[in-house]
Amino acid sequence: MRLANKVALITGSANGALDDVKGIGGATAWMFAKEGAKVVLADINDEMGQKTALQLRNMGYDSIYVHLNVSNEQNWIKAINKAVLTYGKLDILVNSAGTIAPFSVEDTTSEVWDEQMNVHAKGTFLGTKHAIPAMRKSGGGSIINMSSINGLVAATTSTAYCAAKGAVRVFSKASAVQYAKENIRVNSVHPGYTKTPLNSSASKIPAGISPEEIKRRIMTVPLGRMATSDEIAYGILFLASNESSFITGSELVIDGGVTAQ
């Protein structure tokens, strides 16, 4: 019960249904619930989000679902208000919502650039901004922002994605420094290649990455495989728990050794 009596809001967490491949947000929701947290699932996929929240409740866990477009400030205000009204406080925020955009610089349109920045950078900024007042009332909290190994090193494509994930990394450090005295910790997580609904042939969601690309990526991983979403969620759990009480402004890389090369 590492998160007993904690309230957590997790974005991009609709993809946690038991009969499908879980995304990082969905896997984190289940792990948090099993560790004693009250979990607020937040996503734009209302059908899957409601389904996951119901499955959590059916297993005896305390969970609700809220609609949240992370690039919409009013959506954020409503989501955090709902979490506080339902559970009385907010202790943990996981900014996990994300999309992919595998385009080179020349192939990246202004629309693709804006969309990546809105979801990853702006979404993380808005969530952090509006979570801080609620956490202040609780005497502190932990914010975990999902970046990527591509927030540390470049990819051959995914230009806007890399830029947005890099923004998440440094924004997390700025937030950590500004709010450390209020016991609000902010850290970034940098997953490597991970088996999620976007790149799993077993998923009911159409794959966003080809099997050939998946094989190429695995060849670059010293541990010789992709991560599971649970393996990333364990890192998020650590940063959410009191075990990481002296860690803020840090980067947790979970990549099987890719960036060590």
C-alpha positions, -999 to +999 in steps of 0.1 A: +000+000+000+027+025-011+000+051-021-024+046+008-048+076+012-033+093-019-054+108-047-040+106-082-051+120-115-036+103-145-040+116-180-040+093-211-053+065-189-083+053-207-062+025-223-063+003-193-091-022-201-083-058-189-090-073-223-066-051-243-029-042-243-025-014-217-009+019-224+015+035-198-013+056-184-037+026-181-010+004-165-002+032-140-038+035-130-041-002-121-008-001-103-017+030-083-051+015-074-035-018-062-011+003-040-040+021-023-046+052-043-079+067-053-075+071-090-090+097-114-087+085-150-086+113-175-087+110-213-105+121-244-116+085-251-147+084-230-159+049-239-126+033-230-121+055-200-155+046-185-149+010-192-115+010-174-129+029-144-158+005-141-134-025-142-113-009-115-144-004-093-156-039-100-123-051-086-129-031-054-108-001-062-119+035-059-119+052-093-137+077-114-134+089-150-133+125-163-132+138-198-100+157-204-085+173-235-051+182-221-047+211-244-079+228-231-075+248-199-111+247-189-111+209-192-082+209-168-099+232-143-130+210-144-110+177-141-090+188-111-121+203-094-139+170-099-110+151-083-110+174-053-148+175-049-149+137-051-119+128-029-112+160-010-077+166-023-051+159-050-017+143-041-004+130-074-006+141-111+007+119-139+009+137-172+008+107-195-014+117-225+005+115-258+004+109-295+031+102-321+040+120-353+067+103-373+078+130-397+111+146-407+116+184-404+105+190-440+075+167-438+063+182-405+034+206-412+025+235-389-006+216-379+014+185-368+039+207-349+011+226-331-007+193-323+024+177-307+032+209-287-004+211-276-007+176-263+028+171-248+042+205-238+010+226-233-009+197-218+019+191-192+021+229-185-016+233-179-019+202-158+010+212-136-003+248-134-037+238-121-026+209-099-002+231-079-029+250-060-047+218-050-014+202-039-005+233-019-037+228+001-027+192+008+008+202+020+026+190-011+025+164-039+042+147-067+039+155-104+053+130-129+056+142-165+060+117-193+088+127-216+107+101-237+142+090-246+135+114-275+134+142-250+171+133-244+184+121-278+172+126-313+151+103-335+156+100-372+120+112-377+094+124-352+107+160-352+079+177-335+076+148-310+112+151-300+109+189-296+077+186-275+092+159-253+124+179-248+101+208-236+085+185-211+119+176-197+131+211-190+097+224-180+097+197-153+130+210-140+117+246-139+086+236-120+106+215-096+129+244-087+100+268-083+079+247-060+103+226-040+099+248-009+062+239-010+070+202-010+057+198-045+081+175-064+082+174-102+101+148-122+102+135-157+101+099-169+118+089-202+106+056-215+123+038-243+106+016-268+075+002-250+048-022-260+016-001-259-016+001-280+002+023-305+027-005-315+012-038-305-005-061-331-024-076-302-042-044-295-076-035-307-063-001-316-048+001-351-010+000-348+008+033-353+042+017-359+050-010-385+063-044-375+095-037-394+100-005-374+094-024-342+121-050-352+145-022-360+140-006-327+145-038-307+179-043-324+190-010-308+181-021-273+209-037-252+184-058-232+170-071-266+133-063-262+107-037-257+095-026-223+061-036-210+038-008-199+040-022-163+078-017-163+074+020-170+045+022-145+068+008-117+091+038-122+061+062-121+049+045-089+083+051-073+083+088-081+047+091-068+054+074-035+071+087-004+101+065-012+113+092-036+107+121-012+142+136-019+139+134-056+128+164-076+139+179-109+153+145-120+150+123-151+141+087-147+153+069-179+137+034-184+150+023-218+168-010-216+201+007-221+194+026-254+207+060-243+238+044-226+253+037-260 
